[in-house]
Amino acid sequence: MIVYTKPVVDFTGRFDFAERWFLSGGTYTFVKLMGLAISILSFMWLTGGLQAFLQATLGPMIPGV
């Protein structure tokens, strides 16, 4: 999503909320940030860091986990 932002935006269209938040070119910025977030979360999941993070943050709220 980071490298192929233009084809992704051409496929999905522009997001009005992103254009309001990030001003001009907001959809492109939003798609790049989403791609970065997906990459980071995927790497954390691969290495087991996501599970540890979720257990430490959400674990106390979910009994029996």
KOLFI-132848 format. One record per atom (N, C-alpha, C, CB): residue number from 0; residue in three letters; atom name; x, y, z. Coordinates in steps of 0.1 Angstrom, whole numbers, plus 5000, padded with zeros to 4 digits. Each point is the difference from the previous one (the first is absolute). Last residue first. Glycine has a CB too. Layout:
// KOLFI-132848
ATOM     i    aa   at     xx     yy     zz
ATOM   NUM   ALA   CA      X      Y      Z
...
// end
This chain:
// KOLFI-132848
ATOM     i    aa   at     xx     yy     zz
ATOM    64   VAL    N   4916   4849   5303
ATOM    64   VAL   CA   5009   4999   4988
ATOM    64   VAL    C   5014   5000   5005
ATOM    64   VAL   CB   4984   5012   4986
ATOM    63   GLY    N   4976   4993   5042
ATOM    63   GLY   CA   5001   4986   4995
ATOM    63   GLY    C   5010   4999   4988
ATOM    63   GLY   CB   4978   4996   5008
ATOM    62   PRO    N   4998   5051   5000
ATOM    62   PRO   CA   5003   4990   5010
ATOM    62   PRO    C   5001   4986   4993
ATOM    62   PRO   CB   4988   5013   5018
ATOM    61   ILE    N   5020   5038   4965
ATOM    61   ILE   CA   4994   4988   4996
ATOM    61   ILE    C   5003   4989   5009
ATOM    61   ILE   CB   5002   5007   4976
ATOM    60   MET    N   5016   5036   5031
ATOM    60   MET   CA   4986   5003   4997
ATOM    60   MET    C   4992   4988   4996
ATOM    60   MET   CB   5007   5023   4994
ATOM    59   PRO    N   5042   4977   5014
ATOM    59   PRO   CA   4992   5002   5012
ATOM    59   PRO    C   4985   5002   4998
ATOM    59   PRO   CB   5021   5009   5010
ATOM    58   GLY    N   5008   4986   4951
ATOM    58   GLY   CA   4998   4988   5008
ATOM    58   GLY    C   4993   5002   5013
ATOM    58   GLY   CB   5020   4993   4990
ATOM    57   LEU    N   4995   5040   4976
ATOM    57   LEU   CA   4986   4996   5000
ATOM    57   LEU    C   4997   4988   5009
ATOM    57   LEU   CB   4998   5010   4977
ATOM    56   THR    N   5047   5009   5019
ATOM    56   THR   CA   4991   5011   5000
ATOM    56   THR    C   4985   4996   5002
ATOM    56   THR   CB   5016   5012   4985
ATOM    55   ALA    N   5020   4956   5012
ATOM    55   ALA   CA   5004   5009   5011
ATOM    55   ALA    C   4990   5012   5001
ATOM    55   ALA   CB   5024   4994   4996
ATOM    54   GLN    N   4971   4973   4970
ATOM    54   GLN   CA   4998   4994   5013
ATOM    54   GLN    C   5003   5010   5011
ATOM    54   GLN   CB   5006   4977   4991
ATOM    53   LEU    N   5001   5036   4965
ATOM    53   LEU   CA   4986   4999   5003
ATOM    53   LEU    C   4998   4994   5014
ATOM    53   LEU   CB   4995   4998   4975
ATOM    52   PHE    N   5049   5004   5010
ATOM    52   PHE   CA   4995   5014   5002
ATOM    52   PHE    C   4985   4999   5003
ATOM    52   PHE   CB   5017   5009   4984
ATOM    51   ALA    N   5005   4951   5005
ATOM    51   ALA   CA   5005   5005   5013
ATOM    51   ALA    C   4994   5014   5003
ATOM    51   ALA   CB   5021   4986   4997
ATOM    50   GLN    N   4970   4996   4961
ATOM    50   GLN   CA   4993   4992   5010
ATOM    50   GLN    C   5004   5005   5014
ATOM    50   GLN   CB   4998   4980   4984
ATOM    49   LEU    N   5024   5038   4979
ATOM    49   LEU   CA   4986   5005   5001
ATOM    49   LEU    C   4992   4993   5011
ATOM    49   LEU   CB   5002   5005   4975
ATOM    48   GLY    N   5043   4982   5015
ATOM    48   GLY   CA   4999   5013   5007
ATOM    48   GLY    C   4986   5005   5001
ATOM    48   GLY   CB   5023   5005   4993
ATOM    47   GLY    N   4996   4956   4982
ATOM    47   GLY   CA   4994   4998   5013
ATOM    47   GLY    C   4998   5012   5008
ATOM    47   GLY   CB   5010   4978   4999
ATOM    46   THR    N   5008   5017   4954
ATOM    46   THR   CA   5010   4998   5011
ATOM    46   THR    C   4994   4997   5014
ATOM    46   THR   CB   5015   5015   4987
ATOM    45   LEU    N   4957   4994   4974
ATOM    45   LEU   CA   5009   4989   4996
ATOM    45   LEU    C   5010   4997   5011
ATOM    45   LEU   CB   4998   5008   4977
ATOM    44   TRP    N   4972   5028   5029
ATOM    44   TRP   CA   4993   4987   5001
ATOM    44   TRP    C   5010   4989   4996
ATOM    44   TRP   CB   4978   5011   4994
ATOM    43   MET    N   5038   5033   5001
ATOM    43   MET   CA   4998   4996   5015
ATOM    43   MET    C   4993   4987   5001
ATOM    43   MET   CB   4999   5024   5006
ATOM    42   PHE    N   5005   4992   4951
ATOM    42   PHE   CA   5013   4996   5005
ATOM    42   PHE    C   4999   4997   5015
ATOM    42   PHE   CB   5012   5015   4983
ATOM    41   SER    N   4950   5002   4997
ATOM    41   SER   CA   5003   4986   4994
ATOM    41   SER    C   5014   4995   5005
ATOM    41   SER   CB   4986   5006   4980
ATOM    40   LEU    N   5000   5038   5031
ATOM    40   LEU   CA   4992   4990   5008
ATOM    40   LEU    C   5003   4986   4994
ATOM    40   LEU   CB   4982   5017   5004
ATOM    39   ILE    N   5039   5019   4974
ATOM    39   ILE   CA   5005   4999   5014
ATOM    39   ILE    C   4992   4989   5007
ATOM    39   ILE   CB   5007   5025   5000
ATOM    38   SER    N   4979   4985   4956
ATOM    38   SER   CA   5013   4994   5000
ATOM    38   SER    C   5005   4998   5014
ATOM    38   SER   CB   5005   5011   4978
ATOM    37   ILE    N   4955   5012   5017
ATOM    37   ILE   CA   4998   4985   4997
ATOM    37   ILE    C   5013   4993   5000
ATOM    37   ILE   CB   4980   5006   4986
ATOM    36   ALA    N   5021   5041   5019
ATOM    36   ALA   CA   4994   4993   5012
ATOM    36   ALA    C   4998   4985   4998
ATOM    36   ALA   CB   4989   5022   5005
ATOM    35   LEU    N   5025   5005   4958
ATOM    35   LEU   CA   5011   4999   5010
ATOM    35   LEU    C   4995   4993   5013
ATOM    35   LEU   CB   5010   5021   4991
ATOM    34   GLY    N   4959   4987   4975
ATOM    34   GLY   CA   5010   4990   4995
ATOM    34   GLY    C   5011   4999   5010
ATOM    34   GLY   CB   4994   5005   4977
ATOM    33   MET    N   4975   5028   5031
ATOM    33   MET   CA   4993   4987   5002
ATOM    33   MET    C   5010   4989   4996
ATOM    33   MET   CB   4977   5010   4996
ATOM    32   LEU    N   5036   5034   4995
ATOM    32   LEU   CA   5001   4997   5015
ATOM    32   LEU    C   4993   4987   5003
ATOM    32   LEU   CB   4999   5025   5005
ATOM    31   LYS    N   4999   4990   4950
ATOM    31   LYS   CA   5014   4997   5004
ATOM    31   LYS    C   5001   4997   5015
ATOM    31   LYS   CB   5008   5015   4982
ATOM    30   VAL    N   4951   4998   5002
ATOM    30   VAL   CA   5003   4987   4994
ATOM    30   VAL    C   5014   4996   5004
ATOM    30   VAL   CB   4984   5004   4981
ATOM    29   PHE    N   5002   5040   5031
ATOM    29   PHE   CA   4993   4990   5008
ATOM    29   PHE    C   5003   4986   4995
ATOM    29   PHE   CB   4981   5016   5004
ATOM    28   THR    N   5035   5020   4971
ATOM    28   THR   CA   5007   4999   5013
ATOM    28   THR    C   4994   4989   5009
ATOM    28   THR   CB   5005   5025   4998
ATOM    27   TYR    N   4974   4985   4961
ATOM    27   TYR   CA   5013   4994   4998
ATOM    27   TYR    C   5008   4998   5013
ATOM    27   TYR   CB   5000   5010   4976
ATOM    26   THR    N   4959   5013   5025
ATOM    26   THR   CA   4998   4986   4998
ATOM    26   THR    C   5013   4993   4998
ATOM    26   THR   CB   4977   5005   4990
ATOM    25   GLY    N   5023   5042   5015
ATOM    25   GLY   CA   4998   4993   5012
ATOM    25   GLY    C   4998   4985   4998
ATOM    25   GLY   CB   4991   5020   5010
ATOM    24   GLY    N   5018   5021   4961
ATOM    24   GLY   CA   5007   4988   4999
ATOM    24   GLY    C   4998   4991   5012
ATOM    24   GLY   CB   5017   5012   4986
ATOM    23   SER    N   4971   5036   5026
ATOM    23   SER   CA   5002   4996   4986
ATOM    23   SER    C   5009   4987   4999
ATOM    23   SER   CB   4997   5024   4993
ATOM    22   LEU    N   4984   4980   5054
ATOM    22   LEU   CA   4999   5010   4990
ATOM    22   LEU    C   5002   4995   4986
ATOM    22   LEU   CB   5007   5017   5018
ATOM    21   PHE    N   4989   4958   5025
ATOM    21   PHE   CA   5013   5002   4995
ATOM    21   PHE    C   5001   5011   4989
ATOM    21   PHE   CB   5005   4976   5006
ATOM    20   TRP    N   4953   5013   5016
ATOM    20   TRP   CA   5010   4999   5011
ATOM    20   TRP    C   5014   5004   4995
ATOM    20   TRP   CB   4987   4982   5010
ATOM    19   ARG    N   4976   5016   4959
ATOM    19   ARG   CA   4997   5011   5011
ATOM    19   ARG    C   5011   5000   5010
ATOM    19   ARG   CB   4976   4997   4997
ATOM    18   GLU    N   5025   4970   4969
ATOM    18   GLU   CA   5002   5013   4994
ATOM    18   GLU    C   4998   5011   5010
ATOM    18   GLU   CB   4993   4991   4978
ATOM    17   ALA    N   4997   4966   5035
ATOM    17   ALA   CA   5015   5001   4999
ATOM    17   ALA    C   5003   5014   4994
ATOM    17   ALA   CB   5003   4975   4998
ATOM    16   PHE    N   4952   5012   5005
ATOM    16   PHE   CA   5005   5002   5013
ATOM    16   PHE    C   5015   5003   5000
ATOM    16   PHE   CB   4982   4986   5010
ATOM    15   ASP    N   4996   5001   4950
ATOM    15   ASP   CA   4996   5014   5004
ATOM    15   ASP    C   5006   5003   5013
ATOM    15   ASP   CB   4980   4999   4987
ATOM    14   PHE    N   5039   4967   4976
ATOM    14   PHE   CA   4993   4999   5013
ATOM    14   PHE    C   4998   5014   5005
ATOM    14   PHE   CB   5010   4978   5006
ATOM    13   ARG    N   4997   4999   4942
ATOM    13   ARG   CA   5005   5009   5010
ATOM    13   ARG    C   4991   4999   5013
ATOM    13   ARG   CB   5009   5016   4982
ATOM    12   GLY    N   4999   4942   4983
ATOM    12   GLY   CA   4995   5013   5000
ATOM    12   GLY    C   5005   5009   5011
ATOM    12   GLY   CB   4979   4991   4989
ATOM    11   THR    N   5031   4961   4996
ATOM    11   THR   CA   4991   5003   5011
ATOM    11   THR    C   4993   5013   4999
ATOM    11   THR   CB   5014   4986   5015
ATOM    10   PHE    N   5018   5000   4952
ATOM    10   PHE   CA   4991   4989   5002
ATOM    10   PHE    C   4989   5004   5010
ATOM    10   PHE   CB   5018   4984   4994
ATOM     9   ASP    N   5018   5046   4998
ATOM     9   ASP   CA   4991   4999   4988
ATOM     9   ASP    C   4990   4989   5001
ATOM     9   ASP   CB   5019   5008   4986
ATOM     8   VAL    N   5013   4996   5048
ATOM     8   VAL   CA   4990   5011   5001
ATOM     8   VAL    C   4991   5000   4987
ATOM     8   VAL   CB   5016   5014   5014
ATOM     7   VAL    N   5018   4955   4987
ATOM     7   VAL   CA   4991   4997   5011
ATOM     7   VAL    C   4989   5011   5001
ATOM     7   VAL   CB   5019   4988   5013
ATOM     6   PRO    N   5017   5017   4956
ATOM     6   PRO   CA   4990   4990   4996
ATOM     6   PRO    C   4990   4997   5011
ATOM     6   PRO   CB   5017   4991   4984
ATOM     5   LYS    N   5017   5040   5028
ATOM     5   LYS   CA   4991   5005   4989
ATOM     5   LYS    C   4991   4990   4995
ATOM     5   LYS   CB   5017   5015   4993
ATOM     4   THR    N   5017   4973   5039
ATOM     4   THR   CA   4989   5008   5006
ATOM     4   THR    C   4990   5005   4989
ATOM     4   THR   CB   5016   5007   5018
ATOM     3   TYR    N   5025   4959   4987
ATOM     3   TYR   CA   4989   5001   4990
ATOM     3   TYR    C   4988   5008   5005
ATOM     3   TYR   CB   5008   4978   4990
ATOM     2   VAL    N   5030   5015   5038
ATOM     2   VAL   CA   5006   5002   4987
ATOM     2   VAL    C   4990   5003   4989
ATOM     2   VAL   CB   5019   4985   5007
ATOM     1   ILE    N   4966   5005   5037
ATOM     1   ILE   CA   5009   5012   5001
ATOM     1   ILE    C   5006   5003   4986
ATOM     1   ILE   CB   5005   4995   5024
ATOM     0   MET    N   4968   4967   4984
ATOM     0   MET   CA   4992   5012   5000
ATOM     0   MET    C   5009   5013   5000
ATOM     0   MET   CB   4982   4987   5012
// end
